[in-house]
Amino acid sequence: MQTVTLGRMALKDSNSRERHDLAMLKIDEPGEWPVAQMGWSSSLKVNMPCISISYPALLNRTLPTVRFGRILRVSNREGFVHSTCKMEPGDSGGPLFDYMGRVIALHSSCGRHEDENFEVPIDSFRKYWSALNTPEDYKSIPEQVDEIGVDPFSEGIISLSYLENLNQSIPQPNQEQAGSSVKVTSLVKEKQVNTLGTLFHINSKNYVVSKNSLVGADVQIILGDNMIPTDIMHKDAANDLVILQLKGELPGGLTPNHLTAVPDSMEINSLGKLMISPLPQGKKVSIVSISHLTLPRRLSAGYFGASAQFRNEKIILNRVAPKSPADSVRLKIGDQITGINGRPISRPEEFGGELSKYNPGDSISVECVRADSIFTAKLLLTLRPVGTHAAERFDGGKSVRVDGFKKLFAHDANIKSDECGGPVFDAEGNFYGINIARFSRTTTLAIPADVIRRILSFLLPSHPESR
């Protein structure tokens, strides 16, 4: 699609505290394009429900994601609409809709807290519509303004006070659902690590499915003041899941009936569906953002800290991050990479593909050429450093493993990285899957129920090995 850049306003009004973050593009190509109706930001109300559509760059998607929230402030001191529809880098310019499907604002920026999401009010575009249709990068507020008009539906705009605390407003999970979320503790690299697990009751025995990368040695289930030991029965590294068998008994748990009714995959009409993630104390409420998702392994690999370009048929380093593993062994821009752990490297895809095989904490050897000197550098890959942007520093942070999954769905619950492993249900109590990773500020990933059913199939009554 060909576009032409028109007006742009990225400036602060000297007569007020308001900032303007506006731009206009024109589609310069014949065709019939889908359009969204413009609403009025002047008719917004606090606690009015709203919906966000965005294209996060890191999710490997051509289709948008959906998020739900409410209006917190109609206009803050800088003139932005403040909503709880989460955003992150790459979302800027995307639409915020009211519950009637009208565009009421465009995404601009976010703060560290997950409820700090700031939107350009659509009335700013109405006001400067004519000015923005002129191809100019404005250095001051244009004198030409248009009438904003009046929202014909302003009298009926709703405000829902129960949205202020949706986790409390939605009915509590029933005893069966609530009891299926349990605390898991174990020793991972000599450190005590806690996470959640999903309790199943199959053939008169108790099993817990949890997040494999957060489960180590001496695994126990925490129930009040009691600790119930477990045995590791099966690991599914591809889905980052582990099956634990309890040495004691716990009341409740999901049964084979919860697994027989699950669909083979989510349908597209599941987008926006209400989801509930029970915790040992409380719950998290969300909506389905993406109904089906595949994430190749990339971000979960160990951090090398240097990038390369293909130049003159050679892999040449073009950036070395300060204080990175590559920097620690004094690799330099211009060094040629010829191999990793004895595997010859001559193409860009081989360089990235080989590095992606290794985890944080793995040691690798890198064969290099500098000028006419051949040498080998041995280094320890680390976790990726946390970015400086506010969106990277949300409470609880990202999971260490966030990709390398073949089948997922995504929702917008603020599941912390140590709350992964617990179950997800819809509002009717149907089991939909297990939370597996906090991917970003906006996104929690879940393994769908049909994958859980397959992993547990050897325990189910219809399976020969379960008898």
MOJOQUI-V621477 format. One line per field, one symbol per residue. ss: DSSP state (a for helix, b for strand, c for the rest). A space follows every 50 residues. Layout:
# MOJOQUI-V621477
ss->???
This chain:
# MOJOQUI-V621477
ss->ccbbbbbbbbbbccccccbbbbbbbbbccccccccccbccaaacccccbb bbbbccaaacccccbbbbbbbbbcccccccbbbcccccccccccbbbbcc ccbbbbbbbbccccccbbbbbaaaaaacaaaaccccbbcccccccccccc cccaaaccccaaaaaaaaacccccaaaaccbbbbbbbbccbbbbbbbbbb bbccbbbbbbbaaaccbbbbbbbccbbbbbbbbbbbaaacbbbbbbcccc cccbcaaaaacccccccaaacccbbbbbccccbbbbbbbbbbbbbccccc ccbccbbbbbbccbbbbbbbccccaaaacccccccbbbbbccbbcccaaa aaaaacccccccbbbbbbbbccbbbbbbbbcbcccccccaaacccccccc ccccbbbbbbbcccccaaacccbbbbccccbbbbbbbbcccccbbbbbaa aaaaacaaaccccaaac
